[in-house]
Amino acid sequence: MKKRFRVIDFPVDNKTVLVRASFNVPIKNKKVLDNKKIQVSLPTIEYLLQRKAKIVLISHLGRPNGRFNSSLTLDPIAKELKKLLPKTNIIKLDHCLGRDVRKTVKEAQPGEIILLENLRFHKEEEQNDTSFAHSLANLGDYYINADFSTSHRKHASLHVITKFLPSATGLSVEKELASLSQALKPKKPFIWILGGAKLDKLSILNNALKKADYVLVGGALAFSFLKAKGFHVGMSKTDTKSISIAKKILKKKSSKKIILPVDFVVNKRSKSRAKPKIVSIQEIPMDQVGFDIGPKTVKLFKTYLQKAKTIIWNGPLGYFEVRPYDQGTKQIANFISKLDSATTIIGGGETSEAIKEMKLEKKMTHVSTGGGATLAFLSGEKLPALVALEKNYKRFKKKFKQT
């Protein structure tokens, strides 16, 4: 593995440290609905506070498209941080650049936190603009990436900023990478479970086939393959592009590794008063939608999973948010949580939320904080933010004696 600095490598005592955090959390009525992503950055923040560093927190929230949006300010984040760190003085600023920001950061005391405003209020953030990144870098002595979940983005506060400051991974990012790296050289049999509503995972499935012994497919992805095989899928979610890609994948020898559902739970609408029906893949009514894998599919998937030594799972197997279409996901989650001999890695996004709701987090080897970043990493792609940190190490390594 290529080398990167870690936060513990830097002499941060009484220094100003710029921390790229992951505060992209759900907010309603100016209140944080779920603070799990905020908590992910806490180990790094608390470590820096112990070392009496002055911390400048930077993050994005939502997609304001380079404009100010009052519903996407980080004010609710500041309130949540004050709850989580009640003994720490937290200063929230209304901007992330400018004279007032520089003045406040300069005058702040060691052990204080300055939270800057939403980076994406500036279009330069997503444009990976060098001047924007340089202005942020001028606020600190060191830069720490504590946001694994956005590390697949080539954005200014994650990528080009590393050209200007000694830069390192935060504690949670190191933990994430250590856990996910287990899947890059997996013990066999190695099984992927792919589900979810998004059809753009077909490229990930393609990569999974190179390493996995089997890929169990549920969610909307399954219908693209079934339609590509000539089955009628009713009103279930598909599109022309995904069906075309599925046809190409099915022509490969490795497609034998793909295990598709054999039955589904169907209905006209997810919240229909009509009783859901269980049908085989040959019997999906033209006016109905498959909302979950059926009991025979659950049984089939279990026969493959019970022999697995490594399991990666991304994407619920049905419309998890609405009962009774959560049963396939729940039954498979409970099953793999009891496989003591298997390494179980949950790949972020909705799957992580499902596992947390079921309180099975501690029974899995690792529940990832990243969605797209996790999938990109597990698919063998290079994450731009991590590549930037590797280059930063080469640039600044002579200045530091490694521990």
C-alpha positions in Angstrom: 0.0 0.0 0.0 1.3 3.5 -0.9 2.1 5.7 2.0 0.1 8.6 3.4 0.6 10.7 6.5 -1.7 10.0 9.4 -2.9 12.7 11.8 -0.7 11.2 14.5 2.4 11.8 12.4 2.1 15.6 12.7 3.3 17.8 15.7 -0.1 19.5 16.0 0.3 20.9 19.5 -0.7 24.6 19.5 -1.0 24.5 15.7 -4.0 25.4 13.5 -5.4 22.3 11.8 -7.8 22.4 8.9 -10.1 19.4 9.1 -12.3 18.3 6.2 -15.2 16.7 7.9 -18.4 14.9 6.7 -21.3 17.0 7.9 -23.6 16.2 5.0 -26.5 15.1 7.3 -30.3 15.2 7.0 -31.8 18.4 8.4 -35.4 19.4 8.9 -36.7 22.6 10.5 -33.1 23.6 11.2 -32.5 20.5 13.3 -30.1 17.6 12.6 -32.2 14.4 12.2 -29.3 12.0 12.2 -25.9 12.9 13.6 -24.0 9.7 12.7 -21.9 11.3 10.1 -20.9 14.1 12.5 -19.9 11.5 15.0 -17.6 9.9 12.5 -15.3 13.0 12.6 -15.3 13.1 16.4 -12.3 10.8 17.1 -10.1 13.1 15.0 -11.5 16.2 16.5 -11.1 14.9 20.0 -7.6 13.8 19.4 -6.7 17.3 18.1 -8.4 18.9 21.1 -6.3 16.8 23.4 -3.2 18.0 21.7 -4.4 21.7 22.2 -4.7 22.3 18.5 -6.8 25.1 17.0 -9.3 23.4 14.7 -10.9 24.8 11.6 -13.7 22.6 10.4 -14.8 22.6 6.8 -17.5 20.6 5.1 -20.3 20.7 2.5 -24.0 20.2 3.0 -26.4 19.2 0.2 -26.2 20.5 -3.3 -26.6 24.3 -3.3 -25.0 24.5 -6.8 -22.6 27.3 -5.9 -25.1 29.6 -4.4 -26.1 30.6 -0.9 -29.1 28.6 0.3 -30.5 29.4 3.8 -31.8 25.9 4.2 -28.3 24.5 3.7 -26.2 26.6 6.1 -24.1 24.8 8.7 -25.8 26.5 11.7 -27.6 23.3 12.7 -24.3 21.5 12.5 -22.8 24.0 15.0 -25.6 23.4 17.4 -25.2 19.6 17.2 -21.4 19.9 17.7 -22.0 21.9 20.8 -24.2 19.1 22.2 -21.5 16.5 21.3 -18.6 18.7 22.6 -20.2 20.7 25.5 -16.8 21.7 27.0 -15.4 23.1 23.8 -15.9 26.6 22.5 -17.2 26.4 19.0 -17.3 29.5 16.8 -19.6 29.3 13.7 -18.8 31.7 10.9 -21.1 32.8 8.1 -18.5 32.5 5.4 -15.6 30.2 4.5 -13.3 32.8 2.9 -12.4 36.5 3.5 -10.8 38.9 5.9 -13.2 38.2 8.8 -12.6 34.5 8.5 -8.8 34.9 8.6 -9.1 37.3 11.6 -11.3 35.0 13.6 -9.0 32.0 13.0 -5.9 34.0 13.9 -7.5 35.3 17.1 -8.9 31.9 18.3 -7.2 30.1 21.1 -5.7 26.6 21.1 -8.4 24.0 21.9 -11.2 26.1 20.2 -13.1 25.1 17.1 -14.0 27.4 14.2 -16.7 26.0 11.9 -16.7 27.6 8.4 -19.8 27.9 6.2 -20.9 25.4 3.6 -18.1 25.0 1.0 -20.5 24.3 -1.8 -22.0 27.8 -1.6 -18.9 28.5 -3.8 -19.0 26.8 -7.2 -15.2 26.7 -7.0 -15.4 23.9 -4.5 -16.8 21.3 -6.9 -14.7 22.8 -9.7 -11.5 21.8 -7.7 -10.4 25.4 -8.1 -6.8 26.0 -7.1 -7.3 29.6 -5.8 -10.2 28.5 -3.7 -8.2 25.7 -2.2 -5.2 27.9 -1.6 -7.4 30.4 0.3 -8.6 27.6 2.6 -5.1 26.2 3.0 -3.8 29.6 4.2 -6.0 29.3 7.3 -4.0 26.3 8.7 -0.6 24.7 9.4 -1.9 21.2 8.6 -4.7 19.6 6.6 -6.6 16.5 7.7 -9.1 14.5 5.6 -11.6 13.1 8.0 -14.2 12.6 5.3 -13.9 9.2 3.6 -17.4 9.3 2.2 -16.6 12.1 -0.2 -13.1 11.0 -1.1 -14.1 9.8 -4.5 -14.8 13.4 -5.5 -12.2 15.6 -7.1 -13.2 18.7 -5.1 -11.0 21.6 -3.9 -11.3 20.8 -0.2 -10.4 17.2 -0.8 -8.0 17.2 -3.7 -6.1 20.2 -4.8 -5.8 21.6 -1.3 -3.2 18.9 -0.5 -0.7 20.8 -2.8 -0.3 23.5 -0.2 -0.2 21.9 3.3 1.2 18.8 4.9 -1.9 16.6 4.7 -3.0 13.4 6.4 -5.9 11.0 7.0 -8.1 11.4 10.0 -8.5 8.5 12.5 -11.9 7.4 11.1 -10.5 7.4 7.5 -7.6 5.1 8.6 -10.0 2.8 10.3 -12.2 2.7 7.2 -9.3 1.9 4.9 -8.0 -0.8 7.2 -11.3 -2.5 7.3 -12.2 -2.2 3.6 -8.7 -3.4 2.6 -9.6 -6.8 3.9 -11.9 -7.2 0.9 -9.2 -6.4 -1.6 -7.5 -9.8 -0.8 -10.5 -11.7 0.4 -10.7 -15.2 1.8 -12.7 -17.5 -0.4 -15.5 -18.2 -1.0 -16.0 -14.5 -1.6 -19.6 -13.3 -2.2 -21.0 -9.9 -3.1 -24.6 -8.9 -2.5 -25.8 -6.1 -4.7 -29.1 -4.4 -4.4 -30.7 -1.0 -4.0 -32.9 1.2 -6.2 -30.1 2.7 -8.3 -29.4 1.1 -11.7 -25.9 2.7 -12.0 -24.3 -0.2 -10.0 -23.9 -2.3 -13.1 -20.3 -1.1 -13.7 -19.6 -2.1 -10.0 -21.1 -5.5 -10.6 -18.8 -5.9 -13.6 -15.8 -5.3 -11.4 -17.2 -7.5 -8.6 -17.3 -10.4 -11.1 -13.6 -10.3 -11.5 -12.9 -11.2 -7.8 -16.1 -12.7 -6.4 -17.0 -16.3 -6.5 -20.7 -15.3 -6.7 -22.7 -12.1 -6.9 -26.2 -12.2 -5.4 -28.4 -9.6 -7.1 -31.5 -8.1 -5.7 -33.3 -4.7 -5.7 -33.9 -2.9 -9.0 -30.7 -4.4 -10.5 -32.3 -7.8 -10.7 -35.0 -6.6 -13.1 -32.5 -5.3 -15.7 -30.9 -8.8 -15.8 -34.2 -10.6 -15.9 -35.5 -8.4 -18.7 -32.2 -8.9 -20.5 -32.9 -12.7 -20.2 -36.3 -12.2 -21.8 -38.5 -12.3 -18.6 -41.4 -9.9 -18.2 -40.9 -7.8 -15.1 -44.2 -5.9 -15.1 -43.9 -2.3 -14.0 -40.7 -3.0 -12.1 -37.9 -0.4 -12.4 -35.6 -0.8 -15.4 -34.3 1.4 -18.2 -33.0 0.8 -21.7 -29.4 1.6 -20.8 -29.2 -0.8 -17.9 -30.8 -3.6 -19.9 -28.3 -3.1 -22.6 -25.4 -3.2 -20.2 -26.9 -6.3 -18.5 -27.1 -8.1 -21.9 -23.4 -7.4 -22.4 -22.5 -8.7 -19.0 -24.6 -11.9 -19.5 -22.5 -12.7 -22.6 -19.4 -13.0 -20.5 -18.2 -16.3 -19.0 -18.1 -14.7 -15.5 -21.9 -14.1 -15.7 -22.3 -17.7 -14.4 -21.4 -16.2 -11.0 -24.5 -14.0 -11.0 -27.3 -15.4 -8.9 -30.7 -13.8 -9.6 -33.9 -14.0 -7.6 -36.4 -16.8 -8.4 -39.4 -15.1 -6.8 -40.7 -11.7 -5.8 -43.2 -9.9 -3.5 -45.3 -7.8 -5.9 -48.0 -5.2 -5.7 -49.4 -2.4 -7.8 -48.0 0.3 -5.5 -45.7 0.2 -2.5 -48.4 1.7 -0.3 -51.3 -0.1 -1.9 -54.1 -1.4 0.3 -54.1 -4.6 -1.7 -52.4 -7.6 -0.2 -48.9 -8.2 -1.7 -48.5 -11.4 -3.6 -45.5 -13.8 -3.9 -44.9 -14.8 -7.5 -42.1 -16.6 -9.4 -40.0 -14.7 -12.0 -42.2 -16.2 -14.7 -45.4 -14.9 -13.1 -44.9 -11.1 -12.5 -48.2 -9.4 -13.5 -47.9 -6.8 -16.2 -49.4 -4.1 -14.0 -47.4 -4.8 -10.9 -44.0 -4.0 -9.4 -41.5 -6.3 -7.6 -40.9 -4.7 -4.3 -38.9 -7.4 -2.5 -37.2 -10.7 -3.1 -39.4 -13.7 -2.2 -38.9 -16.5 0.4 -37.5 -18.9 -2.2 -34.9 -16.4 -3.2 -34.0 -15.8 0.5 -33.5 -19.5 0.9 -31.4 -19.7 -2.3 -29.2 -16.8 -1.2 -28.6 -18.4 2.2 -27.3 -21.5 0.6 -24.5 -19.5 -1.0 -23.8 -17.2 2.0 -23.5 -20.0 4.5 -20.3 -21.2 2.9 -18.8 -17.7 2.4 -15.6 -16.5 4.1 -15.9 -12.9 2.9 -19.1 -11.1 2.2 -19.6 -7.5 0.8 -23.1 -6.1 0.8 -24.3 -2.9 -0.8 -27.9 -2.1 -1.4 -31.1 -3.4 0.3 -32.7 -6.3 -1.5 -36.2 -4.7 -1.6 -38.1 -1.5 -0.9 -36.8 -1.6 2.7 -38.5 1.6 3.8 -42.0 0.2 3.5 -43.3 -2.9 5.3 -43.7 -5.7 4.4 -41.0 -5.2 1.7 -38.2 -5.1 4.2 -38.3 -8.8 4.9 -35.8 -10.0 2.4 -33.2 -7.5 3.6 -33.9 -8.3 7.2 -33.7 -12.0 6.8 -30.4 -11.9 4.9 -29.0 -9.4 7.4 -29.9 -11.5 10.4 -28.5 -14.6 8.6 -25.0 -13.1 7.8 -24.8 -11.5 11.2 -24.6 -15.0 12.7 -21.9 -16.3 10.3 -18.9 -16.4 12.8 -16.4 -17.6 10.2 -17.1 -14.9 7.6 -15.8 -11.4 7.3 -18.8 -9.2 6.7 -18.5 -5.8 5.2 -21.5 -3.5 4.7 -20.8 -1.0 2.0 -22.4 2.2 3.1 -25.5 4.1 2.1 -28.9 2.6 2.6 -27.5 -0.8 3.6 -25.6 0.7 6.5 -28.8 2.5 7.6 -30.7 -0.8 7.4 -28.1 -2.6 9.5 -28.2 0.2 12.1 -32.0 0.1 12.3 -31.8 -3.6 13.0 -29.1 -3.0 15.6 -26.8 -5.5 13.9 -23.8 -3.1 13.5 -21.7 -4.8 16.2 -22.4 -8.2 14.7 -20.8 -7.2 11.3 -17.0 -7.0 10.8 -17.3 -3.5 9.4 -20.2 -1.1 8.5 -18.8 1.6 6.1 -19.5 5.3 6.4 -19.1 5.8 2.7 -21.6 5.1 -0.1 -20.1 5.9 -3.5 -16.6 6.1 -2.0 -16.8 2.6 -0.5 -18.1 1.1 -3.7 -15.4 2.8 -5.8 -12.7 1.6 -3.4 -14.0 -2.0 -3.3 -14.2 -2.0 -7.1 -10.5 -1.3 -7.3 -10.9 2.4 -8.4 -8.4 5.0 -7.1 -10.1 7.6 -4.9 -8.8 11.1 -6.0 -8.6 12.4 -2.4 -6.4 9.4 -1.3 -4.2 9.7 -4.4 -3.7 13.4 -3.5 -2.6 12.4 0.0 -0.1 9.9 -1.4 1.4 12.6 -3.5 1.4 14.9 -0.5 3.4 12.4 1.4 6.1 12.3 -1.2 6.2 16.1 -1.3 6.5 16.6 2.5 8.0 13.4 3.9 11.5 14.8 4.4 10.0 17.3 6.9 8.7 14.6 9.3 10.2 11.7 11.1 7.7 8.9 10.8 6.5 7.2 14.0 
